[in-house]
Amino acid sequence: MAPTTIQVQHRSALFSGYPG
């Protein structure tokens, strides 16, 4: 329930969306 978890998830989504 820490803000770090949300930040990590957001970062993952951004990286996934970016062109590999």
C-alpha positions, 0 to 999 in steps of 0.5 A: 500500500506504499506509493512506491508500488504505484510508481513502479506500476506506472513506470512499467506501463510507460516502458511497455507503451514505449517502442521497444 
